[in-house]
Amino acid sequence: MPLKRTVVPLLDEASATVRATGTANTVILRGGRLLGENSDAYGMLQALRDARVTHAESACVLGAGATAATALAVLHTLGCPEATVIAREPARTGELENAAERIGIAARIRPWTEIVRHLTADLVVSALPPGAADKLAPLWPSAVRNTLLDVVYKPWPTPLADTARHAGTTVIGGLPMLLKPGRPLGRATDRLHPGTDCRDACRCRTGLDRRTGQGTENVVRATIPTRLGETGMVPWGRRPADAPAPGVCLI
């Protein structure tokens, strides 16, 4: 999502992860200052660890946008020295390559036409928007015991995730990644208890089913502060009339 990069220059303070990846998905308004965090990184890492993925010898990232930069940071944390990045437009990967250099991971950019040979990596992260990876489903290799993290959470399962699961791949969807940033958000806002699953925080206001995760699309995204609004950004989702005063914006 391009806004995750657009917002960074507007921040008064950015976390180490934001500075490394060049992306922020959470903006906290505190004392008139805009603080930026990348809770996607924590959510992605925890989703992988919950699936017992703690290391990967080889990794492939599909896409070269903001979420791909976050994926590179997570792969670096998992001990990957390098990752193959499949880009639809290899000539436009400059921001991602700069992020990879700051993170300390080698990003080997490859064109979309080479995608099939890299789907057998130990860990494949699809950082593509909904629908963009659907055409890859028939290309997924059979009998490969690897892991696929598809960041899409609606609709779910995606055709790619469904095909991979039937082929024996361990599949992780975007929903666990979305619901896992309770710990860093708790420290940043003092509103969530550290370690809280976001389902617990949002359930009472959104009707979120704690067990199935249904209703997540209604998670409160607070009104965007004026400086962000001037860039043309608009609030996402629905904010209940009795919700607390805006203080956090998730992009």
Secondary structure, DSSP 8 states (H G I E B T S, - for coil): -THHHHTGGG-SEE-HHHHHHS--SEEEEETTEEEEE-HHHHHHHHHHHHTT----SSEEEE--SHHHHHHHHHHHHTT-SEEEEEESSGGG-HHHHHHHHHHT-EEEEEEGGGHHHHTTSSEEEE---TTTTGGGGGGS-SS---EEEE---SSSS-HHHHHHHHTT-EEE-HHHHHH-THHHHHHHHSSS-TT--HHHHHHHHH---TTT-TTGGG-------HHHHTTT----S---TT-----EEE-
